[in-house]
């Protein structure tokens, strides 16, 4: 904490993602929903337009609130669980990006693409030093990027948006609780949102936290009846998490196979874009109420040195030869991740020739399906 006051510190973030049963219907997290991240963003973008009707002054006198959106992003290392058949730390977000998931106990977790409109959504939560929490519900994942280069550890980056936003800060009780109703200090009701999860003093609802069901002024109605005295703290709460399961995949373990032959690469990435059309134009709704997956794009870039024996791949790019990519990251049972793209086509681009060093080719590629929904699979084994 600071010398005089506690501050919200990024290094102390606890991040949770939990599957939703009905898209847009918030689900409270449990300790097992904790996810280790390197960066996250649960944002809020609001429209607040200045009135443009006629007036006798050139000054802006009033603004009128309009539509809002809740952008979402999360970045993490690629972390298999360490036990074959046990899903990884980022399971819920990977499943939301791919759409389909299959588990074989003690053997594998396989994520594949889906043609369904019923893509998974999640509720996401971030807690900083027990003084600030932000959350979103109905989060869809529009884009997943998998990247590694040199000896760097492979990373995942998720981008999407949600159907709502919850802000939770701190206050104290202005009087004792009245059943499920608590009254915070005057003017502090705006520090909380419907859907906020709090604890009152030491009462954390048996480790689950109290969800705020409604707010009227400074009166918060909780899902249960806390026991506390006047002046007790009302603070953001999420179940005690853990430091994640498994170890990040090393950047020196694995390979990229092209049609069965290992290609010595300097960098590789793959991005899955779901192409969601956001339903955000309905009257009387602040946030989007739905999102429809559109045509999918699976693409990326592969970089390698222009070595004599590797120039065949430059020719393949020029001729749009169809190849197979298999990117293997990590090794050993429960620690191996495999991204398989049965049909890819690389594109020829300009060759950047340095002043003295060797030429490095950076070729974009597009993954194609054969029968559909089969252009990419991600397996943890």
C-alpha positions as CSV (number, residue, x, y, z in Angstrom):
1,X,0.0,0.0,0.0
2,X,1.0,3.6,-0.2
3,X,2.5,5.3,2.8
4,X,-0.7,7.1,3.6
5,X,-3.4,5.4,1.5
6,X,-3.9,2.1,-0.2
7,X,-3.7,2.2,-4.0
8,X,-4.9,-0.1,-6.7
9,X,-1.8,-1.9,-8.0
10,X,-1.7,-3.8,-11.3
11,X,0.8,-6.3,-9.8
12,X,-1.8,-7.3,-7.2
13,X,-4.6,-8.0,-9.7
14,X,-6.8,-11.1,-9.2
15,X,-8.6,-12.0,-12.4
16,X,-11.5,-14.4,-12.7
17,X,-13.4,-15.8,-15.7
18,X,-16.5,-18.0,-15.4
19,X,-18.7,-19.7,-18.0
20,X,-22.2,-18.3,-18.4
21,X,-25.2,-20.6,-18.9
22,X,-27.3,-17.9,-20.6
23,X,-25.3,-15.2,-22.5
24,X,-25.5,-11.9,-20.6
25,X,-26.7,-13.5,-17.3
26,X,-24.0,-12.8,-14.8
27,X,-22.5,-15.8,-12.9
28,X,-20.6,-15.3,-9.7
29,X,-17.0,-16.7,-9.7
30,X,-15.5,-19.4,-7.5
31,X,-11.9,-19.7,-6.4
32,X,-11.4,-22.2,-9.2
33,X,-12.3,-19.6,-11.8
34,X,-9.1,-17.6,-11.1
35,X,-6.9,-17.1,-14.1
36,X,-3.3,-15.9,-14.2
37,X,-2.9,-12.9,-16.6
38,X,-0.1,-10.6,-17.6
39,X,-2.5,-7.8,-18.6
40,X,-6.3,-7.3,-18.6
41,X,-8.8,-4.7,-19.5
42,X,-12.5,-4.7,-18.5
43,X,-13.5,-1.3,-19.9
44,X,-16.4,1.0,-20.3
45,X,-17.0,3.4,-23.1
46,X,-20.0,5.7,-22.8
47,X,-21.6,8.1,-25.2
48,X,-22.6,11.4,-23.7
49,X,-23.6,13.9,-26.3
50,X,-23.9,17.7,-25.9
51,X,-27.5,18.9,-26.7
52,X,-27.6,20.4,-30.1
53,X,-31.0,22.1,-30.0
54,X,-31.2,25.9,-30.5
55,X,-30.2,28.2,-27.6
56,X,-29.1,31.8,-27.0
57,X,-25.6,30.9,-26.0
58,X,-22.7,29.3,-27.8
59,X,-21.8,27.4,-24.6
60,X,-22.6,23.7,-24.0
61,X,-25.1,23.6,-21.2
62,X,-26.0,19.9,-21.0
63,X,-25.1,16.5,-22.1
64,X,-27.4,13.5,-22.7
65,X,-26.2,10.0,-22.1
66,X,-26.5,7.4,-24.9
67,X,-25.2,4.0,-25.7
68,X,-22.4,2.3,-23.8
69,X,-20.0,-0.5,-24.7
70,X,-17.8,-2.7,-22.5
71,X,-14.6,-3.6,-24.4
72,X,-12.6,-6.6,-23.0
73,X,-9.0,-7.8,-23.4
74,X,-6.8,-10.2,-21.6
75,X,-3.2,-11.4,-22.1
76,X,-1.5,-14.4,-20.5
77,X,1.3,-16.9,-21.0
78,X,0.3,-20.2,-22.6
79,X,-0.1,-22.4,-19.5
80,X,-1.1,-26.0,-19.8
81,X,-2.4,-27.6,-16.5
82,X,0.5,-30.1,-16.2
83,X,-2.0,-33.0,-16.1
84,X,-3.2,-34.5,-19.3
85,X,-7.0,-34.3,-19.5
86,X,-7.2,-31.3,-17.1
87,X,-8.1,-28.1,-18.9
88,X,-5.7,-25.2,-18.9
89,X,-5.8,-22.0,-16.9
90,X,-7.4,-20.0,-19.8
91,X,-10.0,-22.7,-20.6
92,X,-13.1,-20.5,-20.5
93,X,-11.6,-17.9,-22.8
94,X,-10.2,-20.4,-25.3
95,X,-13.5,-22.2,-25.4
96,X,-15.3,-18.9,-26.0
97,X,-12.9,-18.1,-28.9
98,X,-13.1,-21.5,-30.6
99,X,-16.7,-22.4,-29.8
100,X,-16.4,-26.1,-29.3
101,X,-14.6,-28.2,-26.7
102,X,-14.0,-31.9,-26.0
103,X,-12.4,-33.5,-23.0
104,X,-10.9,-37.0,-22.9
105,X,-10.1,-37.7,-19.2
106,X,-6.4,-38.3,-18.4
107,X,-5.6,-37.7,-22.1
108,X,-6.5,-34.4,-23.8
109,X,-8.5,-31.2,-24.0
110,X,-9.3,-30.2,-27.6
111,X,-10.7,-26.9,-28.8
112,X,-12.3,-26.8,-32.3
113,X,-14.2,-24.3,-34.3
114,X,-18.0,-24.1,-34.3
115,X,-20.6,-23.1,-36.9
116,X,-23.1,-22.5,-34.2
117,X,-24.5,-19.1,-33.4
118,X,-24.6,-20.2,-29.7
119,X,-21.0,-19.4,-28.9
120,X,-20.0,-19.4,-25.3
121,X,-19.8,-16.2,-23.2
122,X,-18.3,-15.5,-19.8
123,X,-18.5,-13.3,-16.8
124,X,-15.2,-11.6,-16.1
125,X,-13.9,-10.0,-12.9
126,X,-10.8,-8.1,-11.8
127,X,-10.0,-7.2,-8.2
128,X,-7.2,-4.8,-7.1
129,X,-6.0,-4.7,-3.5
130,X,-9.6,-5.2,-2.2
131,X,-10.4,-1.5,-3.0
132,X,-11.5,-1.7,-6.6
133,X,-13.2,-4.2,-8.7
134,X,-14.4,-4.1,-12.3
135,X,-16.5,-6.8,-14.0
136,X,-18.4,-7.5,-17.1
137,X,-21.1,-10.0,-18.1
138,X,-22.0,-11.5,-21.5
139,X,-18.4,-11.3,-22.7
140,X,-17.9,-12.7,-26.2
141,X,-14.4,-13.3,-27.6
142,X,-14.0,-11.8,-31.1
143,X,-10.3,-12.5,-31.5
144,X,-7.7,-14.9,-30.1
145,X,-4.0,-14.5,-31.0
146,X,-1.4,-17.1,-30.3
147,X,2.2,-15.9,-30.7
148,X,5.8,-16.9,-30.0
149,X,9.2,-15.8,-31.3
150,X,12.8,-16.4,-30.6
151,X,13.1,-17.8,-27.1
152,X,10.1,-15.8,-25.8
153,X,7.4,-17.7,-24.0
154,X,4.2,-18.3,-26.1
155,X,1.4,-15.9,-25.2
156,X,-2.4,-15.7,-25.7
157,X,-4.2,-12.5,-26.3
158,X,-8.0,-12.3,-26.2
159,X,-10.2,-9.4,-27.4
160,X,-13.9,-9.0,-27.2
161,X,-16.7,-7.1,-25.5
162,X,-19.5,-7.6,-23.0
163,X,-23.2,-6.9,-22.4
164,X,-22.7,-4.9,-19.2
165,X,-20.2,-3.3,-16.8
166,X,-20.0,-3.3,-13.0
167,X,-17.9,-1.0,-10.9
168,X,-17.3,-1.7,-7.2
169,X,-15.3,0.5,-4.8
170,X,-15.4,0.9,-1.0
171,X,-17.5,2.5,1.7
172,X,-18.7,1.9,5.3
173,X,-22.1,1.2,6.8
174,X,-24.1,4.3,7.8
175,X,-26.1,2.3,10.3
176,X,-26.6,-1.4,11.0
177,X,-27.9,-3.7,8.2
178,X,-31.6,-4.2,8.0
179,X,-32.0,-7.7,6.7
180,X,-30.6,-7.8,3.2
181,X,-30.5,-4.0,3.0
182,X,-27.4,-2.1,3.9
183,X,-26.9,1.7,3.8
184,X,-23.5,3.1,2.9
185,X,-22.3,6.6,3.6
186,X,-24.2,9.5,2.0
187,X,-23.2,9.8,-1.7
188,X,-21.4,6.5,-1.8
189,X,-24.1,4.5,-3.5
190,X,-22.6,5.4,-6.9
191,X,-19.5,3.5,-5.9
192,X,-21.4,0.2,-6.4
193,X,-23.3,-1.4,-9.3
194,X,-26.1,-3.9,-9.6
195,X,-24.0,-7.1,-9.9
196,X,-21.2,-5.9,-7.6
197,X,-19.9,-8.5,-5.2
198,X,-18.9,-7.3,-1.8
199,X,-18.2,-8.4,1.7
200,X,-19.3,-6.5,4.9
201,X,-16.6,-6.4,7.5
202,X,-15.5,-10.0,7.9
203,X,-18.8,-11.4,6.6
204,X,-18.1,-12.8,3.1
205,X,-21.3,-14.9,2.8
206,X,-19.4,-18.1,3.6
207,X,-16.7,-17.3,1.0
208,X,-19.0,-16.6,-1.8
209,X,-19.5,-12.8,-1.3
210,X,-22.7,-10.9,-1.4
211,X,-24.1,-9.9,-4.8
212,X,-25.8,-6.5,-5.0
213,X,-29.3,-7.1,-6.4
214,X,-30.5,-3.5,-6.5
215,X,-29.5,0.0,-5.5
216,X,-31.7,2.9,-4.5
217,X,-29.7,6.0,-3.5
218,X,-27.3,4.8,-0.8
219,X,-29.3,1.7,0.0
220,X,-27.9,-1.6,-1.4
221,X,-30.0,-4.7,-1.4
222,X,-27.8,-7.8,-1.1
223,X,-28.6,-11.5,-1.9
224,X,-28.2,-12.3,1.8
225,X,-28.3,-10.7,5.2
226,X,-24.9,-9.8,6.6
227,X,-24.1,-9.4,10.3
228,X,-22.2,-6.2,11.0
229,X,-22.1,-3.0,13.1
230,X,-22.5,0.6,12.1
231,X,-19.2,1.8,10.5
232,X,-18.2,-1.6,9.2
233,X,-16.4,-1.7,5.9
234,X,-18.2,-2.5,2.6
235,X,-15.5,-3.6,0.2
236,X,-15.1,-5.4,-3.2
237,X,-14.8,-9.2,-2.7
238,X,-13.9,-12.2,-4.9
239,X,-13.2,-15.7,-3.6
240,X,-9.7,-16.4,-2.6
241,X,-7.9,-17.4,-5.8
242,X,-4.8,-19.4,-6.3
243,X,-1.6,-18.8,-8.4
244,X,-2.8,-20.9,-11.3
245,X,-2.3,-24.5,-12.2
246,X,0.7,-25.4,-14.4
247,X,3.8,-23.7,-15.7
248,X,4.1,-21.5,-18.7
249,X,5.3,-23.2,-21.9
250,X,9.0,-22.4,-22.5
251,X,10.0,-20.6,-25.6
252,X,12.7,-23.1,-26.3
253,X,10.5,-26.2,-26.4
254,X,8.5,-27.2,-29.5
255,X,8.6,-26.7,-33.3
256,X,6.7,-25.7,-36.4
257,X,6.1,-28.5,-38.8
258,X,5.2,-27.8,-42.4
259,X,3.9,-30.8,-44.3
260,X,5.7,-33.0,-41.8
261,X,9.1,-31.2,-42.0
262,X,10.4,-29.0,-39.2
263,X,10.8,-25.3,-40.2
264,X,13.4,-23.3,-38.1
265,X,11.4,-20.1,-37.5
266,X,12.2,-16.8,-35.8
267,X,8.5,-16.1,-35.1
268,X,5.0,-17.4,-35.6
269,X,1.5,-16.2,-34.8
270,X,-2.0,-17.2,-35.5
271,X,-5.2,-15.1,-35.0
272,X,-8.7,-16.4,-35.0
273,X,-11.3,-13.7,-35.7
274,X,-15.0,-14.6,-35.2
275,X,-16.3,-11.5,-37.0
276,X,-19.1,-10.7,-34.5
277,X,-21.9,-8.4,-35.6
278,X,-22.8,-6.6,-32.4
279,X,-26.5,-5.9,-31.7
280,X,-26.3,-2.5,-30.1
281,X,-28.9,-0.5,-32.0
282,X,-32.0,-1.4,-30.0
283,X,-34.0,1.3,-28.4
284,X,-34.2,1.5,-24.6
285,X,-31.0,-0.5,-24.1
286,X,-27.7,1.0,-22.9
287,X,-25.5,-2.0,-23.7
288,X,-25.5,-4.5,-26.5
289,X,-28.0,-7.3,-26.0
290,X,-26.5,-9.8,-28.4
291,X,-23.7,-10.5,-30.9
292,X,-23.9,-12.7,-34.0
293,X,-20.8,-14.6,-35.2
294,X,-20.0,-13.9,-38.8
295,X,-17.6,-15.3,-41.3
296,X,-14.5,-16.5,-39.5
297,X,-10.9,-15.6,-40.4
298,X,-7.9,-17.7,-39.3
299,X,-4.6,-16.1,-40.4
300,X,-1.1,-15.2,-39.2
301,X,2.5,-14.7,-40.1
302,X,5.5,-17.1,-40.1
303,X,9.1,-15.7,-40.1
304,X,12.3,-17.6,-41.0
305,X,15.7,-16.9,-42.4
306,X,16.2,-17.0,-46.2
307,X,18.3,-20.1,-46.1
308,X,19.1,-21.9,-49.3
309,X,17.2,-25.0,-48.4
310,X,14.2,-23.1,-47.1
311,X,13.5,-20.9,-50.2
312,X,11.1,-23.6,-51.4
313,X,8.6,-22.0,-48.9
314,X,9.0,-18.6,-50.6
315,X,8.2,-20.3,-53.9
316,X,5.2,-22.0,-52.2
317,X,4.0,-18.6,-51.2
318,X,4.3,-17.2,-54.7
319,X,2.3,-20.2,-56.1
320,X,-0.2,-20.3,-53.2
321,X,0.7,-23.9,-52.6
322,X,-1.5,-25.5,-50.0
323,X,0.5,-26.8,-47.0
324,X,-0.1,-28.0,-43.5
325,X,1.0,-26.2,-40.4
326,X,1.4,-28.0,-37.0
327,X,2.8,-25.7,-34.3
328,X,3.9,-27.7,-31.2
329,X,4.6,-25.8,-28.0
330,X,6.0,-27.5,-25.0
331,X,6.7,-31.2,-24.4
332,X,5.7,-34.0,-22.0
333,X,2.4,-35.3,-20.8
334,X,0.1,-32.5,-19.6
335,X,2.6,-29.9,-20.9
336,X,2.2,-30.1,-24.7
337,X,0.0,-27.7,-26.8
338,X,-0.5,-28.3,-30.5
339,X,-2.1,-25.9,-33.0
340,X,-3.0,-27.8,-36.1
341,X,-4.0,-26.1,-39.4
342,X,-4.5,-28.8,-42.1
343,X,-4.7,-26.3,-45.0
344,X,-2.8,-23.0,-45.2
345,X,-1.7,-20.8,-48.1
346,X,1.1,-18.4,-47.6
347,X,1.3,-15.1,-49.5
348,X,4.4,-13.7,-51.2
349,X,5.4,-10.2,-49.9
350,X,8.3,-7.9,-50.5
351,X,11.7,-9.1,-49.3
352,X,13.2,-6.7,-46.9
353,X,17.0,-6.8,-47.4
354,X,19.1,-5.5,-44.5
355,X,22.3,-3.6,-44.9
356,X,24.6,-6.5,-43.9
357,X,22.8,-9.2,-41.9
358,X,20.9,-12.3,-43.3
359,X,17.5,-11.8,-44.9
360,X,14.5,-12.8,-42.7
361,X,11.4,-13.6,-44.6
362,X,8.1,-12.8,-42.9
363,X,5.2,-14.4,-44.8
364,X,1.5,-14.0,-44.0
365,X,-0.7,-17.0,-44.3
366,X,-4.4,-17.8,-44.3
367,X,-5.9,-21.1,-43.0
368,X,-8.7,-22.7,-44.9
369,X,-11.3,-25.3,-44.1
370,X,-11.9,-28.4,-46.1
371,X,-15.4,-29.3,-45.0
372,X,-15.8,-26.3,-42.7
373,X,-15.0,-25.6,-39.1
374,X,-11.7,-27.6,-39.5
375,X,-9.2,-24.9,-40.4
376,X,-7.7,-24.9,-36.8
377,X,-7.7,-27.0,-33.7
378,X,-5.9,-26.4,-30.4
379,X,-5.0,-29.5,-28.3
380,X,-3.6,-29.8,-24.8
381,X,-2.1,-33.3,-24.2
